[in-house]
Amino acid sequence: MYKPFFIKNLPKAVKLFLGVFLIMLSIGYFTGLAFVAQTEASSPQGIEENYNGNEDQVDPQVLKFKKSSREMLTIIHTHVLSISMIFFITGILLWGTEGSVLWKKILSIEPFISILVTFGGIYLIWMGYMWVSYLVLISGILMTLSYIAAVIFIFNDLLRKPSSS
């Protein structure tokens, strides 16, 4: 007979391990967001400038050059792989919570759609389709909101007492 796995039923030591892991993962995730904000890539114009440069502007405060194809492949490759792993791990943990199946589906699948839209969109911006910067901004926001919600659901179950069987 199938017995569901629930995080809340794990031993305290395992819960502590998972909690510390999620804290460290979140520090890394939000440090990455801080870097995005520092590079001024948190607006459509900033996203465009980050990949296509701004050397054609009159007196830019910080001069940026168009990324090479090698730089773009490196950025897209490393980010798609690493962020996919972040959401794969949080997705597995999320499915171990007692939350609603609908929310688990949304919060475990949406980030992968956002990764595709965000980094596919960044490539399209680099190719000259500037209007995509709005989609990149929206998908990045949705990805972050999904991450925050998933971590809250997981921590909620990490802090719950085991069921008595």
Secondary structure per residue as TSV (DSSP state, phi and psi in degrees):
chain	resnum	aa	ss	phi	psi
A	1	M	-	360.0	140.2
A	2	Y	-	-74.3	126.1
A	3	K	-	-116.5	116.2
A	4	P	-	-64.1	147.4
A	5	F	-	-88.8	126.2
A	6	F	-	-127.6	131.3
A	7	I	G	-56.0	-38.7
A	8	K	G	-61.0	-22.4
A	9	N	G	-90.8	0.5
A	10	L	S	-73.1	157.2
A	11	P	-	-62.5	153.2
A	12	K	H	-54.9	-39.8
A	13	A	H	-63.2	-39.6
A	14	V	H	-69.2	-40.5
A	15	K	H	-61.0	-41.9
A	16	L	H	-61.5	-45.9
A	17	F	H	-56.4	-49.1
A	18	L	H	-65.0	-39.0
A	19	G	H	-63.5	-44.5
A	20	V	H	-65.0	-41.4
A	21	F	H	-58.1	-47.1
A	22	L	H	-64.5	-35.5
A	23	I	H	-64.2	-47.2
A	24	M	H	-64.1	-41.6
A	25	L	H	-60.8	-41.2
A	26	S	H	-67.9	-38.0
A	27	I	H	-60.0	-45.2
A	28	G	H	-63.0	-43.8
A	29	Y	H	-62.1	-48.7
A	30	F	H	-75.5	-22.9
A	31	T	H	-66.4	-39.7
A	32	G	H	-61.2	-41.1
A	33	L	H	-65.7	-36.8
A	34	A	H	-63.5	-37.9
A	35	F	H	-63.7	-42.9
A	36	V	H	-59.6	-44.3
A	37	A	H	-64.5	-38.5
A	38	Q	H	-68.9	-30.8
A	39	T	T	-84.8	6.5
A	40	E	T	59.4	28.9
A	41	A	-	-96.0	28.1
A	42	S	S	-107.8	21.1
A	43	S	S	-138.1	157.9
A	44	P	H	-54.7	-43.9
A	45	Q	H	-65.8	-40.7
A	46	G	H	-64.5	-37.7
A	47	I	H	-64.0	-46.2
A	48	E	H	-59.6	-47.4
A	49	E	H	-64.3	-34.8
A	50	N	H	-62.8	-32.0
A	51	Y	H	-106.4	-27.2
A	52	N	H	-108.8	-1.1
A	53	G	B	79.9	173.5
A	54	N	-	-139.0	21.1
A	55	E	T	-65.6	-13.9
A	56	D	T	-84.8	-8.5
A	57	Q	S	-79.2	153.1
A	58	V	S	-80.6	117.8
A	59	D	S	54.1	59.5
A	60	P	-	-68.7	146.6
A	61	Q	S	-65.7	-41.7
A	62	V	S	-126.1	119.9
A	63	L	-	-78.3	127.2
A	64	K	-	-125.3	143.0
A	65	F	B	-111.3	154.6
A	66	K	-	-61.1	135.4
A	67	K	-	-68.7	146.2
A	68	S	-	-78.2	166.3
A	69	S	H	-63.4	-34.4
A	70	R	H	-66.0	-42.7
A	71	E	H	-62.7	-42.1
A	72	M	H	-63.9	-43.3
A	73	L	H	-62.8	-39.6
A	74	T	H	-65.8	-46.4
A	75	I	H	-60.0	-50.4
A	76	I	H	-66.3	-45.7
A	77	H	H	-59.1	-51.8
A	78	T	H	-67.9	-40.1
A	79	H	H	-71.6	-42.4
A	80	V	H	-62.9	-44.8
A	81	L	H	-64.8	-50.0
A	82	S	H	-69.9	-42.5
A	83	I	H	-70.2	-33.9
A	84	S	H	-61.2	-40.3
A	85	M	H	-66.5	-38.5
A	86	I	H	-57.6	-47.7
A	87	F	H	-77.7	-23.6
A	88	F	H	-67.1	-46.7
A	89	I	H	-66.7	-46.9
A	90	T	H	-65.5	-32.6
A	91	G	H	-64.6	-43.4
A	92	I	H	-60.2	-46.8
A	93	L	H	-63.9	-39.2
A	94	L	H	-60.5	-38.8
A	95	W	T	-69.9	-11.0
A	96	G	T	-91.2	6.7
A	97	T	S	-95.4	166.1
A	98	E	-	-93.2	16.5
A	99	G	S	-67.7	174.8
A	100	S	-	-63.0	139.6
A	101	V	H	-61.6	-38.4
A	102	L	H	-59.7	-48.1
A	103	W	H	-64.9	-38.2
A	104	K	H	-63.7	-40.5
A	105	K	H	-61.9	-49.5
A	106	I	H	-60.9	-50.3
A	107	L	H	-75.2	-15.5
A	108	S	H	-98.2	-20.0
A	109	I	H	-102.1	-39.2
A	110	E	H	-53.2	-44.0
A	111	P	H	-57.7	-34.0
A	112	F	H	-69.7	-35.3
A	113	I	H	-65.4	-43.5
A	114	S	H	-64.1	-36.5
A	115	I	H	-62.1	-45.5
A	116	L	H	-62.3	-47.4
A	117	V	H	-66.6	-43.2
A	118	T	H	-63.1	-54.1
A	119	F	H	-83.1	-28.5
A	120	G	H	-66.2	-39.5
A	121	G	H	-65.3	-40.0
A	122	I	H	-60.7	-40.8
A	123	Y	H	-63.9	-42.6
A	124	L	H	-64.8	-37.3
A	125	I	H	-60.9	-45.5
A	126	W	H	-60.0	-32.8
A	127	M	T	-77.6	-9.1
A	128	G	T	113.6	1.8
A	129	Y	-	-90.9	81.1
A	130	M	T	-66.1	-28.7
A	131	W	T	-61.4	-21.5
A	132	V	H	-67.9	-17.3
A	133	S	H	-58.5	-29.9
A	134	Y	H	-68.4	-40.8
A	135	L	H	-65.4	-39.3
A	136	V	H	-62.1	-43.1
A	137	L	H	-63.1	-46.4
A	138	I	H	-64.5	-44.5
A	139	S	H	-67.6	-34.5
A	140	G	H	-65.0	-39.1
A	141	I	H	-66.1	-45.5
A	142	L	H	-61.7	-39.4
A	143	M	H	-61.5	-44.3
A	144	T	H	-68.1	-41.8
A	145	L	H	-62.8	-38.7
A	146	S	H	-63.9	-41.5
A	147	Y	H	-62.2	-48.5
A	148	I	H	-60.1	-47.1
A	149	A	H	-63.1	-43.4
A	150	A	H	-62.4	-43.9
A	151	V	H	-64.8	-37.9
A	152	I	H	-63.4	-45.6
A	153	F	H	-59.0	-44.8
A	154	I	H	-65.3	-47.6
A	155	F	H	-61.9	-36.0
A	156	N	H	-56.6	-43.8
A	157	D	H	-76.3	-30.7
A	158	L	H	-62.9	-30.3
A	159	L	T	-90.3	-6.1
A	160	R	S	-83.2	153.3
A	161	K	-	-79.2	148.3
A	162	P	-	-61.7	153.0
A	163	S	-	-75.7	147.7
A	164	S	-	-87.3	132.1
A	165	S	-	-115.3	360.0
